[in-house]
Amino acid sequence: MMSLFWPRLLAGLSVTLAASAASADPAAGTSLSGEAPGSISLNAALAFARAHQPSLIAARARLLAAQREAEIPKAEWAPRVGGLAEFVGATVNNSTATVLSDPSVSLARVGSSHFAGTGSPPDWQPYATTVLAVGIRQEVFDFGRIAAQSATLGALADVERARARATQLDLDFAVADAFYAVLAAHGVLEAAGQAETRSRAHRDFAASAVAAGLRDPIARTRAEADLARFEVGRVRAARGLRIARIALAAAIGSPHTELDAEMSEEGSPLSVPSGDVAAARAVEHEPTILALEAQVRSQDLAGRAISALLRPNLYISAAFSMRGGGGPASSAAAKPPTYDGFLPETPNYDVGLVLSIPLFDAAINRRAAASDARADALRAETDAYKIRVRQAARESVERVRQAEETLVALERAAQAARANADQAEARERNGLGTSTELADAEALRADAEIQLTIGRFQLRSARSGLARRIAETP
């Protein structure tokens, strides 16, 4: 019996403690303090984690960034103002002023023909051109192009909102699991400590009986061996409690190395629905599904936004410029440039209503088709994930039912083990039983009490897991 006692204890808690530590920030446990850790209630732990856990802060920051990006297309309705300053050296076989195109200013070309159609040979002499200009461009009607882009980015913001919600639920589950692990570690330590105390009393009784000649020396050595094994168990349980405290502090993002779980009364337990109801709730409220659906919607809208690039665009353009061109004028009566094109001296302005009509762009058509194919793939992925979520929700319900039924059996087992230990102790003290019988009874009792503690933890963890599956706060 004793050979199975501590392996069962470690197997029952190691998985939970490892999972809690893996979800926590490892930097939070770099040093151990000798001071007693502070305690915190479950509600306070959840509230602190939601405010300080870096993973949730990062998720909120991503949501804010996505919301800011969704506002970008609307800015295209605001006027765009730009300035332009140029100095160019070039031939002027086509114009007395040479202007380089610039996206800041929609500058109209103003100049006279010098070479085209005159029959004169080309002039390879470079002349100076200077331009100073300011321009404004205002969108008038976009034929739905900007609205399509805004809808696409808005759906991406919905994706980040759902992901932030999923991060919070995962964090709540991790914090609750770490909190319950601390409570379980307390229970295991208490059971191990009580087992060691009883074993010490048995060892003292056996030593007295041997000294009085009422027992053989083997009774004392057996009691000493049992005491040593229970002491090992108590040491392991104490370190297990400290590990659980470290995991709890890290799970909530606390600056403290360790945190203890406050022994407060728990609220009303989660109402366990049927498997079908849990599956329906999970599909309806699971944030990951909502994120996938928003991603599908965003991809559909992205295809429409890409296709909208081929729609016409109506805008107003206006500019005022000062130019100077050093090239010879095409008319003999024209006044030659004063500064040979090195300073702008001729004013011009223009105002235009422009309708731009894209006719065909194969690359845009291919991009739209690729976006539609990506949306179909995401839609299939969402359907597959819904199946997994339904299955996980039904399994979570069964785990809660299993933990509830197991806990009832564990309570009966603990009661029976305590009664058996009491009888074995009475028999041994009255000389009717043996030290081996007493040691087996004590091991059975300690194992039953620890299994009861682990069973309570497993029920709490199963309920917390079900709450996560149906997107409720634990």
C-alpha positions, 0 to 999 in steps of 0.5 A: 500500500505505501508503495502506491501512496506518494506516486499517486499523489504526485501523479494527481497534481503534477499535470495541473501544476505543470499546466499552470506554470506553463501558462504563467510568466516564468520570470515571475518565479526567479527568486524565492522569498523566505517570507510567508506569501500573501493570500488572494481570493479567486475573484480578486485573482481574476480581476488582477489578472485581467488588469495586469497579465501581459498576454491580455494586455497584448491582446487588447493592444492588438484590438486597438491597433485593428480599430485604428486601422479600420479608420484609415479608409475613411480618411480618403474623404478628407482633402489632400494638400501637397507642395512641389518644388523642382529644378530640372535640366532637360531638352525642350523639344516638346515644351518650354517648361519641363515638369516631373510628375509628383503624387503630392500635386496634380499639376497641369502641363502648360507649355508651347510646342517647339519641335513637333511639327516644325521640321526643325532638327532636334535641339540637344541643348539642355535648358533649366526649368524651375517649378513651385506649386501647391495643390489640393485634391478632394474625393467627390464620389468613389462608387463604393470603393472606400466603403468596401475597404472600411468594411474589410478592416472593420471585420478584421477588428472584429477578429481581434475583438473575438481573439481578445475575448478568447485570451481573457477566457483562457486566462480566467481558466488558467488562473482558476486552475492555478488557484484550485491547485493551491487549495489542493496542495494545502489539502494534500499537505494537511493530510500528509502532515496529519499522517506524519503526526499519527505515525510519530505517535505510533513510533513513540508507542512502539518504542515504549512497548519495546522498552517495556518488553511488550513488543519485539524490537521489529515493531519499533524499527517498522514504526521508524521506517513508516515515520520516515516515509510519511516525513518524505511525503510531508516534505514533498507536499510542502514543496508542492504547495510552494510550486503551486503558489509560484504558479498562481502568482505567475498566472495572474501576472503578480510582481510577487514571487508567490501567492497563496489562495485565500480560503474563502467560501466558493460561490454557487457552482456552475449549473451543468447543462446537458451535452447537447445544450453545452455544445450549442452554447459553445458553438454560439459563444466560443470566441475562437469560432466568432473570430473565425467567422469574422475572418471569413467575413473579412476575407469575403469583404476583401475580395469585394474591396479588391474588385472595387478597385476597378470602379470609377473614381470622381475627384476635384483637383486644383493647383497653383504654380509658378514656373520658369522655363529657359528653353526658346519660345516657339513664337518669335514674338514671345518674350524670352525668359528673364532668368533663363529658367533658373527662377519661377516667374510665370504663374498658372493655376488649374481646377479640374473635375476628373473622372477616372475609369479603370477598364481592365486589370488582370492582376486585380481580377486574379487577386479577387479570385485568390481572396475568394478561394481563401474565404472558402478555405477559411469557411471549411476550417470554421466548420471543422473547428465547430465539430471539435468544439461540440465534441470538447463541450460534450466531453467537458460535461462528462468530465464534470459528471465523472468528477461528481460521481467519483467524489461521492465514492472518494468520500465513502472511501475516506470514511471507511479508511478512517474507520479502518485505521481507528480499528487497527490502532485500537487492535494494536494498542490492545495487543490484538493487531500487528504493526504491519496491520496498523501501517497498512491501515494508516497508508490506506487512510492517508492515500484515501484522504489525499485522493479525496483532496485531489478529487475535489480539485478535479471537480473544481477544475472540470467545472472551470473547464466546462465554463471555458468551453461554453464561454462563461466566467469560472 
